[in-house]
Amino acid sequence: MMFNPLAGLPDDRKSMYSPSQNSVYKTGDKTSPISVILVSSGSRGNKLLFRYPFQRVAECPSSLTAKQRSPYALNTSGDGLEDQDGDSRFSDIILATILATKSDMCGKKFELKIDNVRFVGHPTLLQHPPIIQVSKTDPSPKREMPTMILFNVVFALRANADPSVISCMHNLSRRIAIALQHEERRCQYLTREAKLMLAVQDEITTMTETDGSPQSPFRQILPKCKLARDLKEAYDSLCTTGVVRLHINNWLEVSFCLPHKIHRIGGNYIPPEALERSLKAIRPYHALLLLESEKALLTQLPLDCSPAMVRLIKTCSAVKNLQQLAQDADLALLQIFQIAAHLVYWGKAIIIYPLCENNVYMLSPHANICLYSPLAEQFAQQFPGHDLPSMLAKFSLPVSLAEFRNPLEAPAQEAQLIQMVVWMLQRRLLIQLHTYVCLLVPPSEDEPGFRDEDPPLAARVGGRSLSTPSALSFGSPTSSDDMTLTSPSMDNSSAELLPGGDSPLNKRMTETLLASLSEHERQVILNIPAAQNPEDLRMFARLLHYFRGHHHLEEIMYNENMRRSQLKTLFDKFRSVLVVTNHEDPIISIFQSPME
């Protein structure tokens, strides 16, 4: 699910980045690893099999002194490291000693901080401890054969790296370790690769002792060792796209994504915690917007991917909500939620509200509005006869898609408008505004100020006290209970009022719903002319728990199974006590603009 960032480069440039390229990757970026290291422990002791980027070889002490005195190697901000790799001051022997742990530490998270470098890995056993003890006491010739006991794939990070980055790097190390352990048990893949690496190191050491010119053995290991190339590819991918896709021994696939690299908008990254909260708050009325074409996504899927994912990608549309998508794809809504969250996490889709003529969009404050930007060129190629700056100018102020409709235009032009809006949403050039309603009763003359002892409306009008579904509270985790194919209001028995005007039961239920208000607020609401109509008053009382600025108009429509015109008419009738605002949906806003 990624493209090789080094495709097309000559082989000598692929083998090792120049110092300037490394500085581009790492300067000011706390999400990129400093290096990747492979160590092992066995009958030949602790060995550092491979490290990338290569440690810069010090030809002579004077060159090392000159390097330390270089002003460009100093970190004035304190965020970076003082040398090329950050861990180059540690020799191979030292790294092999401190990173090759004891057997009882295997299978657990390994984390070690030394000065401004933090090492993260997942040491893994290749033999069980009882077998190891037997082999050590066995006098047979087999004991003299080199045997690897454990290995550790370690990522060197900055000491001040975010805890979520540390957790992700450990996850990748664990995945690679599991794949290597499997291949070692199947065909001794790791043992063969380790012997090859050690043979090259011994050869380079012999050459260095002969001619006296120090060389890096890891440069010679790369073209000969598949595992070394895989580790290099993992490092390069983590520093660029954040998407790692390896095929260990050309057999086992290891897929991983670093969300800090993928979910970046306007130079800022979306914290994984915020991404997780938004994914838990997805509702059936949301839609899934693919960021790439259907054909491109299907070609990136592995051969053994879930058929449900293929079906969802082929059925997905920006005008369908997740509930409709589940019906069209013939999948359970819970499974749609899981696949949608998977695609969003991997940066292949974002969550939006389904496109309709009532949607209100405006230009994102973080949009690139340069006349000759690459986006403008792509837009002109995608939609001949239209230019991006002119289209973005139409969204300088909030505007609904209905205002672009012209009854005299051909349907093809309307379809093209939808395609252009989808294109701009995929590039985060537009943000959608939703309508929120707050109850704001004017204070009485006797009480001109807000009393501190009066709790706010949100505290007095609790959702659960009015028997509303728990899914209505913002940020509540999704579960199978609130992912039904019917509107939650169908089961809301207390909100269903009986037909027939002024029955005593309806009056009592209306009074119960208004009981959470203060006496002054009830009197102001009852004095509104629209409150004299029992139907309007009952509808207002039924929707009272939505009037706290946490639920937008589309959410109310879905939960209460009401039409937009009904709600707007009600808002207009009670406009003296209702304040209508327009802003982004907090659930999907992180996909449209960066976190401040």
N, C-alpha and C positions, 0 to 999 in steps of 0.2 A: 504494500500500500504506500509505496514511496518511489521517488525518482532519485537516482544516484547523483548527488551534487557534483561528483568529479567526472561525470561522463564526458568523454571527448578530450580529456587532458592527456598529455603524453605520460608514458609509464614512469619516467623518472620524476615527474611532478606528482604523480599519484602516490609514490612510495613515501613521500615525506613532505609536509608543508614547510614552506619557508617561514622564518620567524615573523615576517610581516603578516602572513596569513594566520598564524596562530594568534597574533595579537588582535587581529580583526575578530576572530572567534570569541576571545575570552575577555577582552577589555570591557569592564563595566557590566559583564554578564555573569550574574551569580547562579544562573541555571545551567550553565555548561560545565561539564567535568573538566578537570585539569589534565587527567590522563587515565588510561585503563591499564591495569597490571594483572598478569597471570602468574601466580606462584604455586609451587607444589612442595609436598613434603613426603619423603620416602626413605628407602634404604640408602640413597646417596645424599641424604640430608635435605636441607631446605634450599630450594632453587627458585630463582626468578626466571621464569621461562620466556616471558615477553612483556614489553611495556611500550606503550605508544601515547603520545609522540615520543620519539627517541630522545634519550638523554644527550644533551650537547656534550661532545667529547672535549675535554680540556687538553689542548696540545701541550701546553706548558704552564707552569705556575704564573708566569707573567701574563698570559692571556686571560687566565681566570681572574687575576687582580684587576686587569683592565676592564673586564666585564663587570666586576662588582663596583668599580668606580664610575661606570657609565651612568650619566644622569638619566638616560632613557630606561634603564633597568630599575630605577627606584620608583616606588609607589607613593606618590605624594598624597593621594586620597585615602590610602589605608584599606581600600576595598580589594585591590588586586594582589598579585604576588610579585616578588622581586626578580624572578628568573623566568626562563622560557617556559618550563613545565610546571613550576611551583613545587614539584617534588624532586627536581634534579639535584638538589643538594644532598639527597639521600642516595647512597650507592646501592648497587644491585644486591650486595650481600646484606646490607642493613634492611632493605625492604623485604628481602626473602625471610629474614629472621623475624621481623615484627609482624608480617602479614600471614605467614604460615603458622596458623594457630595450633593449639593442642587438639587432640581428638575429641575431648569432651566439650569443646566449643563448637563442634561442627553441627550443622543443621539449624543454627541460630543466626540472628543478625549480628554482624561484626561491624563495630564502629570504633575508630581510634582517631583521636585528635592530637596532632603534634604541631605546636606553634600555630601557623596559619593554614595548615593543611588538615583535612579530615578524610580519613580512609573509610570507605563503606563497602562491605562485601557480604558473602554468604558462604563461609567455608563448608565444604562437602566431603564426606567420607566416601572412599571407594571400596573399603574393606571394613568388615565389622571388627570391633576390638578383640573378641575371642580368637578370630582367625589370625589377627596380627600377632598376638602373643604366641600362638603356636608356631607361626613362621619364624619368629625370632629365636626360638629354642630348637628349631629343626636343624640338625646337622647336615642335611642333605644338600647337594649342590644347588638346589633351587633357591636357597637362601642368598646365594651370591648374585642372583639375577636382580637387576634394578626393579624395584617394585614401588609404585606410587601409592601412598596411603591416603592422602587427602590433597585437595587443591582449593584454590580460592580465586575467584574473579573479582578484583577490587577496582572501584572507581575512586580516584582522588578528587576531592571537592574542596572548595574554599571553606575555611572553618566557620565563616558566618553564613553559610548556605541556609536557605529556608528549610525548616523541618520537613515540609512536604516534598521538596526536591530530594532530600536525603532518603525519605521513604520510597520515592519512585526509583531512585538508583539502586536501593537494596532490592526492590522488586525485580528490576531487570537482572541484577546479579544472580538472584535466586532462580529466575527462569533459565538463564544460560547454564547455570550449574546443574539444574535438573536435566536439561537436554544432554549435557556432556556426560553426566552420570549414566544416563540411559544408553548412550552410544558406547560408553566404555564397557558396560556390561554386555552389550550386544556384540561388539566387534573389536573391543580394545582400541577405540578411536583415539582417546585422549593419550593413552600410552604411546601409540605410534607418533602422534604429533609432538609429544614431549621429548621423545628420543631424537626426533628430527631437530627440534629447537636446541637441545643440548649438544648435539653433534655439530651444528653450525657454530654455537658459542665456543666449543672446544677448538674448532678449526680457526676461528678468528683470533682466539687467544694465542694459539701457536704462531699464527702469522704475525701478530703484534710483537711477540717475543723475538721473532726472527729479524724483522725489518725495523722494529722500534717505532713504527707509526701507529698510534691508537686508532681503532676503527669501532664503529658501533655494530655489534653482531645482529641487532634487530633489523637493520636495513637489509641484511642478507637473508634473514628469516622470512620476510614478507613474500617474496616471489616463490618460495619453496613450501610454505606451510599454509594450508587452507584455514586452520583455526586462527592464525595470526591475522590473516586478511579479514576474517569475520570480526575479530575484536576491533581492528582498525575501522571497518565499516560501521560498527556500532558507535564508536567514538565520533566519527565524522557525522553520522546522522544525528546524534545527540547535540552536536554543536551547530547544526544547520536547521534541518526540518523538524527534529524532535520525534520523528517516526523511524523506528528500527524494525527491519524485517530481515532476519537471518535464516539461512538454511544450514544448520549444523550438519556437517558431513554429507551435505547435499541430500539430507533425508528428513530431519526434523526441523520444522519451522518454528521460529521464535519471533513473535510479534509483540511490539511494545510501543507505546507513545508517551511522550513527556508532555503533559497538558500545558506546562508553562511555556513551551515553544509553540504549541499549536494554537492556543487560544490567546492570541495577542492582537489588540486593536489599538491603533494610534500610538504604538510604541510601548504600551503597558500590557501586562499579562493578567488574565483573569485568575484569581486565586482558585485552586481546586476546591476549597471549601465553599466558596460562593457558587461555583459551577455545580457542586453536588446539591446545594440547597435549592437551586433553580430546577434541577432535574427532578428532585423530589416533589416540587410544587407544580409539575406539569398536570394539566387538566384535559379532559376529553375534548373541550372546545378549542384547544390549541391545534396548530398545524405544524407539519415538518417540512422545512425548506431545504432541499438538497443543494449543496454548494458546488457540485460538479454535475456534469451531464449523466444521464442514466447509463449510457454506454461506457463512459470513463469509470464510473463506480463499479460496474459489473466486471470490467477487466481487472480491477485491482483486488477483487475478492479472491481468497484462496480457493483451491479446487474443492476442499471439503467443507465449505461454508454452509450455513444453515439454509435450506430451501425457503424458509420463512423470510429470511432477509432478502433473498432475491425477489420473492413475490412482493414484499413491501416496496422495494426500490422501483419495481416496474409499475406499481399502482400509485406511488406517492405523487401528490400534486399540491401546489401551493393554495389551491382553492378548496381542498378537502380538510376537514378537521380530523383529529385522530379517531373519533368515533366512526365517522364515515369511512375512513381508511381501513378500520378493522372489518367493517362490513364488506367492503369491496375486495379486500384481500382474503377474506374468509379466515381471519385469525382472531384469537381472543384479544380483548382490549388490553389486558395485562401484558400479553406478549408484544403487542404494538408499543406499549410504553417502554418495555425493556429494550427492544430493538432501536427505538428512537433515541433512548438515552445512550446506547452504545454508539450510534452514528454521531451523535452530538459530541460525545467524549473524544472520539477520534478525529474531530474536526471536519467531518464529512457533511454535516447538516447543522441547522440552527432551528430553534423554536420560534414560530411567529404566530400571529392570529390569521386565520384564513382570509385570503383576499376577497373582498366584496366592495360594492360601490359605496358603502357607508364608511369604509376605513378612512381615517384621516392620517395623512403623512406630512412630514416636513423634513427639510434638509438637516442632516446630522451636523452638529457643530464641529465634528472631527473629520468631515468629509474633505477630500482633496478636490478643490475647485479650480486648479490650475488649467489654463486653456490648452496646454500642450502636454498634459500628463499622460502616462501610459494608459490609464483608464479611459481617457478621452479617445485615444486611438482605437482601443479595443471596442468601445461603444460605437464608433463610426463604422468599424468593420462589421460589427454584429447587426447594426440597424442602419443601412445605407439611407442617406437623405436626412438623418437626424444627427445632432451633435449633443454631447453630454452637457456642456455648460448651459445651453438653452433649456434643456430638460430639467436640470437642477434648479434653474432660476424659477421655474413654475412652482417649486416646492419651497421657496424662500419663506413663505408664510404657510401655516397649516391649511391644507386643502384636502378635500375628500375626492375619491376617484370618480364620484358621480358628477363632479363639476367638469370633468374631461369628456363626458359622454355627449355625443352629438347624434341626435336621431337620424340625421341625414347621411351620416357616414356609413361606410360599409362595415359589416361585422369583422372583416379582416383587420381593419384599423383598430377596432376595440381590442381584438386579440393581441395585436402588436403592442398596444399600450400596457396590457397586463404583462407581456413578456419583458418590456422595458422596466416596469416596476419591480418585477422579480429579479432582473439583472442588477438593479440598483440596491435591492435589499440584500442580495448575495454579497455585494461589495461593501455593505454597511454605510451606504451613502444616504439612506433614508432612515428615519425613526418613526414609529407609529405612536400616535397619541390616542389615549382612551379617555372616556368620560367618567368621572367620579363624582359622587354626590355626598355632601355633608349636611347634617341637620344643624342649623344655626338659628336658634330662637332669639330674637332681640330681647335684651334685658328689660325688666319692668322699670317704671319710674321710681318705685320705692327701692329697687336694688340696681343702681346704675352700674355697679362693678361685678365682676365674677367672684363669687365667694370661694375661698380656698377649701372650705369644707365640702363643697359640692363636687362629687367625682365627675370626671369627664363622661361624655356620652358613651364612648367605647367601653367604659367600665360598667356603666349602668345598663347598657343594652348588650348583654352577652349573647353570643350565638347559641350556646348550648341551653341557656335558660329559655330561649324561644324555640327549642327543639329543632334547630337547624342542623344540617349535617356537619360533621366535624371537618369535612373537606373544604368548607367555606373559609376556615381560618387560614390566612396566608402562611405559607411555609410548612404546613402540616405534611408529613410524609405520605406518599401514596401507598395504598394497600388495595387488596382485592375487594375490600368492602365498599370503597367509594369509587370504584372503577366499573360501575354498572353501565349498561347500554341505555338505561332510561335516565331521565333527569332526576337528580336527587329530590326535587320537590314532590315527586310522585309518592314518596314514602313519608313526606312531612305532614303527618296527619293534623298537627295543631295549626298549620298554616292554611289548610283547606277549609274555607268557610262555606257554609251551606248556602245554596241559592235561595233567593226569596227575601228580599229587602230587609225589613225591620223585625225579624223574628227575635224573641228574647235571647235565644242562644247566640245569634250573631252579635247582638249588643254586648252580651257578657264577654264573648271572645275578643271583641274590639277593645273593650275596657281593659281586659287582661293584657293585651298586647301593648296598650298605652300606659300600663301601670308603672313601667320602668322610668317614665318621665316624671319630672317634678310637676307640682301643681300649676306653676306659672306656664311651663311649656305645654301642658295639656290644654290650658285655657286659650293660649295663643293659637294652637293648632285647631281647636274646636271653633274658634271665632273666624277662621278662614271660610270664605263662602263655599269653597269646594267641599269642606267638611260637612256641610249640610246634606250632601248626597251620601247616603249610607254606603253605596258601593265604592265610591272614591275613598271614603274614610277607612273602610275595611282594607282596601288595597294598600293605602298608605301605612296602616298599622302593620300589615303583613310584611311589608318591605322595610320596616323601620330599622331592622338590624343591619341592613345594607348601607344605611346613610351615615357612615362613619369614615368614609374616604378610603376604605380598604378594598372595595369591590367595584370593578368597573362595570359599565353598562352591559357589555357582552356577557360577563359572568352572571349578572342578575338575569339576563334573558335566558341563559342556559339553565340555571338552577331553578328558576320559577316557571320555565316553559311559557314565556311571555314574548310578545312582539315588541319591536323597538318603538313602534308608534304608540303603543299603550304606555310605555314607560315615559316617553317624552311628553305625552299629554299629561300624565300625572305630575311630572316635574314642573310643568308649566302652571298647573293649577295650584300647586303648593310652593311656588317660587318665592313667596315671601319668607319662608322658613328654610328653604333649601339653597345651598350654594353649590353650583356646578363648576367643576374644574376639569382641566384637560392636561394630562401628563402621561409619561410612559408607564407601561405595566412593569412593576418591579421584578416580576418573574422572568421576563424575556429581555429586559433592558440591558443585562450584562452581555447579551449577544449583539447588541446594537451600538453600544458605546463603552469605552473603557471605564474601569473603576477609578474613582477619584482618590 
